[in-house]
């Protein structure tokens, strides 16, 4: 069984920073991409950032220049460094990964349970 566990969510003041972490555990052979999504109250889930296995990254326009996604492939871990946070960043942040498990015959998509980020004074 694969498990994605997020950590690092907290209450932070506007202008502050947080670093989220997500560790994927299980019999993982390869990770094609790992990503962060978020969902704010009353809004649909949106892609925040994605790190592809070739090293490329993509970001939502709303976080460009403020957020940075990075990966540690050896640890099956993805990070999201969030700077200059504002109230609009308040959401549950979810880890997402496209993984090939050992003994599997296809890629599969996995999700974490989410971690709450609240930006408020």
Backbone bond lengths (Angstrom), bond angles and torsions (degrees), N, CA, C in turn:
res aa  C-N    CA-C-N  psi(-1)  N-CA   C-N-CA  omega(-1)  CA-C   N-CA-C  phi
1 X - - - 1.445 - - 1.522 109.54 -
2 X 1.323 115.94 140.39 1.453 122.69 177.71 1.518 108.98 -99.73
3 X 1.317 115.12 139.28 1.451 120.78 177.58 1.522 109.41 -134.13
4 X 1.322 116.42 130.52 1.454 122.66 173.35 1.517 108.10 -108.38
5 X 1.316 116.80 124.56 1.453 121.68 -176.88 1.513 109.39 -123.04
6 X 1.336 115.91 117.29 1.453 122.13 177.82 1.522 110.33 -90.50
7 X 1.316 115.54 153.07 1.451 121.47 174.05 1.516 108.93 -152.96
8 X 1.310 115.87 163.59 1.449 121.51 175.93 1.510 115.31 107.58
9 X 1.321 117.88 -10.50 1.451 119.95 178.31 1.513 110.93 -66.64
10 X 1.327 115.66 145.81 1.457 120.49 -175.94 1.514 110.23 -165.27
11 X 1.319 114.64 174.31 1.455 121.90 169.41 1.523 107.67 -88.31
12 X 1.317 116.52 125.53 1.458 121.38 -177.61 1.522 109.23 -136.42
13 X 1.313 116.19 148.83 1.458 120.90 178.93 1.520 111.37 -77.79
14 X 1.318 117.48 153.42 1.467 119.75 175.76 1.520 111.45 -53.66
15 X 1.325 114.95 138.24 1.452 120.89 -176.74 1.508 114.12 89.09
16 X 1.311 117.03 -9.06 1.444 121.36 -178.75 1.513 112.99 -82.02
17 X 1.324 114.46 -177.98 1.458 121.67 -177.19 1.518 111.09 -131.74
18 X 1.309 115.39 152.44 1.450 123.14 173.71 1.514 108.57 -143.46
19 X 1.310 116.08 153.75 1.449 121.00 170.76 1.517 109.29 -124.10
20 X 1.312 115.50 118.66 1.449 121.86 176.69 1.521 110.01 -91.66
21 X 1.314 115.50 146.66 1.452 121.45 177.38 1.521 109.22 -128.11
22 X 1.306 115.67 148.44 1.454 121.75 175.27 1.513 108.11 -139.86
23 X 1.307 115.62 123.52 1.455 121.91 179.22 1.517 109.07 -111.93
24 X 1.304 116.16 126.14 1.455 122.30 175.54 1.520 108.89 -97.74
25 X 1.307 115.88 124.81 1.457 120.60 179.99 1.523 110.00 -120.67
26 X 1.307 115.17 153.01 1.442 121.20 -178.30 1.516 110.70 131.81
27 X 1.308 115.28 -171.73 1.458 120.98 -178.05 1.526 109.68 -85.17
28 X 1.315 115.27 74.02 1.455 122.04 -174.90 1.519 110.07 -94.84
29 X 1.311 115.49 124.89 1.455 120.87 177.45 1.519 111.30 -91.30
30 X 1.321 116.21 -40.57 1.451 119.90 -177.05 1.521 109.79 -157.03
31 X 1.322 115.19 151.65 1.456 122.65 176.75 1.523 108.49 -120.70
32 X 1.325 116.92 117.68 1.458 120.43 -179.78 1.521 110.97 -79.69
33 X 1.319 116.66 -40.42 1.448 120.67 172.54 1.518 109.34 -154.87
34 X 1.315 114.94 158.87 1.451 122.88 170.20 1.522 107.13 -133.71
35 X 1.314 115.63 144.46 1.450 119.53 -170.93 1.516 111.29 -146.91
36 X 1.322 114.16 164.48 1.457 122.45 172.78 1.517 109.37 -120.59
37 X 1.314 115.56 131.39 1.453 123.83 171.22 1.520 108.53 -117.16
38 X 1.311 115.44 164.61 1.452 118.81 173.77 1.522 109.62 -145.46
39 X 1.319 115.08 155.16 1.449 121.19 177.72 1.520 108.94 -139.64
40 X 1.311 115.41 117.86 1.448 122.21 177.06 1.524 109.47 -93.75
41 X 1.327 117.42 157.81 1.463 119.99 178.86 1.524 111.77 -55.91
42 X 1.312 116.24 130.26 1.447 121.28 178.59 1.510 115.41 78.30
43 X 1.331 118.22 4.11 1.448 121.67 -179.36 1.523 110.39 -124.11
44 X 1.318 115.18 158.53 1.452 119.63 177.84 1.521 110.46 -79.80
45 X 1.309 115.01 158.66 1.451 120.09 178.33 1.523 110.19 -66.37
46 X 1.327 115.65 136.64 1.449 120.56 -178.32 1.519 111.15 -129.09
47 X 1.311 114.84 149.83 1.455 120.73 175.27 1.520 109.26 -74.29
48 X 1.319 116.34 128.34 1.456 122.20 177.92 1.517 110.90 -95.68
49 X 1.317 116.18 -51.35 1.458 121.06 -178.26 1.516 109.30 -159.40
50 X 1.318 115.54 151.33 1.454 121.06 179.21 1.514 109.60 -140.06
51 X 1.315 115.16 136.51 1.458 122.25 176.88 1.519 108.35 -115.34
52 X 1.318 115.81 118.12 1.448 122.36 -178.77 1.525 109.51 -88.27
53 X 1.308 115.70 158.25 1.460 120.08 -176.34 1.518 113.23 -64.21
54 X 1.322 117.74 -23.10 1.457 120.70 179.06 1.526 112.76 -81.29
55 X 1.326 116.95 1.19 1.445 121.72 178.66 1.510 115.18 98.96
56 X 1.302 118.06 -10.18 1.451 120.94 -179.78 1.526 110.55 -75.65
57 X 1.312 115.70 156.29 1.454 121.90 179.87 1.518 110.17 -136.32
58 X 1.316 115.23 153.22 1.452 121.84 173.95 1.520 108.53 -132.97
59 X 1.332 115.59 152.02 1.451 121.35 -177.88 1.517 110.26 -137.93
60 X 1.322 114.79 148.15 1.448 119.31 168.74 1.520 109.17 -66.25
61 X 1.326 116.21 146.62 1.459 119.80 -178.99 1.525 111.82 -57.54
62 X 1.313 116.91 -33.13 1.452 120.83 -175.63 1.523 113.70 -69.23
63 X 1.335 117.73 -16.33 1.459 120.24 -177.19 1.518 113.13 -117.66
64 X 1.310 118.23 -2.97 1.459 121.14 -179.68 1.522 110.50 -58.91
65 X 1.308 114.98 133.23 1.447 120.66 -179.05 1.507 114.21 87.01
66 X 1.325 117.28 -12.40 1.458 121.24 179.99 1.522 112.82 -114.92
67 X 1.322 116.97 -35.46 1.463 121.92 -177.27 1.520 109.88 -109.00
68 X 1.320 115.82 148.56 1.451 122.13 176.11 1.519 109.59 -135.70
69 X 1.318 116.34 126.75 1.451 120.99 176.28 1.521 108.75 -100.75
70 X 1.314 116.10 142.16 1.452 121.06 178.16 1.523 109.30 -146.53
71 X 1.326 115.19 160.33 1.458 120.48 -177.02 1.515 110.99 -131.25
72 X 1.304 114.78 149.12 1.448 122.77 167.93 1.522 105.36 -121.48
73 X 1.314 115.90 95.28 1.459 120.31 -173.61 1.531 112.53 -63.19
74 X 1.321 116.52 -35.01 1.450 119.81 -179.66 1.517 112.21 -63.92
75 X 1.321 116.76 -29.19 1.459 121.87 -179.20 1.524 112.80 -102.65
76 X 1.324 117.09 2.72 1.464 121.64 -176.72 1.525 110.75 50.60
77 X 1.301 115.21 48.06 1.450 121.99 -174.86 1.523 110.30 -127.29
78 X 1.313 115.55 142.05 1.452 121.95 174.84 1.522 108.30 -126.91
79 X 1.326 115.44 143.08 1.451 121.92 -178.66 1.522 110.04 -121.11
80 X 1.302 115.02 154.72 1.453 120.97 171.96 1.523 107.74 -133.23
81 X 1.320 115.69 107.33 1.453 121.28 175.54 1.520 108.28 -86.98
82 X 1.318 116.66 121.56 1.451 122.34 -175.84 1.516 109.05 -117.98
83 X 1.313 115.87 119.08 1.455 122.49 179.50 1.523 110.14 -118.41
84 X 1.311 115.30 162.79 1.467 121.98 178.06 1.519 111.33 50.78
85 X 1.300 115.76 48.64 1.458 120.85 -176.33 1.524 111.60 -69.39
86 X 1.316 114.75 143.86 1.450 122.00 176.24 1.510 110.80 -129.71
87 X 1.316 117.42 168.59 1.467 120.55 -179.58 1.525 113.34 -55.52
88 X 1.320 117.11 -28.93 1.457 120.87 179.24 1.520 112.98 -66.69
89 X 1.315 117.19 -13.85 1.458 121.72 178.15 1.521 112.63 -87.55
90 X 1.307 117.62 -4.67 1.457 121.11 178.94 1.521 110.03 -63.69
91 X 1.319 116.30 123.67 1.453 121.41 -176.96 1.518 109.07 -177.08
92 X 1.312 115.13 169.22 1.451 120.98 165.94 1.519 107.05 -88.16
93 X 1.315 115.95 126.21 1.457 121.67 -178.22 1.521 109.46 -102.13
94 X 1.327 115.42 129.02 1.452 122.43 -175.70 1.518 111.20 -115.06
95 X 1.296 115.69 138.17 1.450 122.57 173.74 1.521 109.25 -89.10
96 X 1.312 116.02 139.61 1.458 122.17 -178.98 1.526 108.68 -137.26
97 X 1.324 116.32 140.18 1.457 119.86 -179.59 1.510 110.73 -146.34
98 X 1.319 115.29 144.15 1.457 123.36 173.57 1.519 106.39 -104.56
99 X 1.325 115.97 111.75 1.450 121.29 -168.99 1.519 112.19 -124.06
100 X 1.328 114.73 150.13 1.448 122.36 169.41 1.524 106.30 -113.04
101 X 1.307 115.63 112.68 1.451 121.10 -179.91 1.523 110.65 -83.40
102 X 1.308 115.11 153.05 1.457 119.28 174.26 1.525 109.17 -61.39
103 X 1.305 115.78 135.74 1.463 124.78 -178.71 1.523 113.13 76.78
104 X 1.313 118.01 0.28 1.455 120.94 177.92 1.524 110.40 -81.46
105 X 1.323 114.92 165.40 1.457 121.04 179.60 1.520 112.84 -116.38
106 X 1.315 117.05 4.55 1.453 120.89 -178.03 1.520 110.53 -159.73
107 X 1.325 115.64 164.04 1.450 121.32 170.38 1.529 109.02 -73.57
108 X 1.322 115.51 152.24 1.456 120.57 178.03 1.523 110.02 -144.79
109 X 1.312 115.68 151.69 1.459 123.31 -175.84 1.524 109.89 -100.21
110 X 1.334 116.28 134.72 1.453 121.52 -177.93 1.523 110.17 -131.13
111 X 1.334 114.80 151.41 1.459 121.98 -177.71 1.520 110.93 -130.97
112 X 1.323 115.52 146.41 1.442 121.22 170.64 1.512 111.12 -87.20
113 X 1.317 115.84 178.03 1.454 121.49 -177.78 1.522 113.33 -84.43
114 X 1.303 117.56 -15.08 1.448 121.73 177.43 1.516 112.94 99.43
115 X 1.314 115.22 154.62 1.451 122.31 175.21 1.527 108.49 -136.53
116 X 1.317 116.18 136.32 1.454 121.57 -173.76 1.520 111.29 -82.55
117 X 1.318 115.32 129.20 1.460 122.45 171.84 1.517 107.63 -117.43
118 X 1.310 116.07 122.55 1.454 121.61 179.10 1.520 108.92 -124.03
119 X 1.319 115.91 123.73 1.460 122.03 -179.95 1.523 107.33 -111.30
120 X 1.302 115.96 110.21 1.459 121.13 -175.79 1.518 109.83 -159.17
121 X 1.318 115.40 148.39 1.450 120.77 175.48 1.516 111.95 -90.34
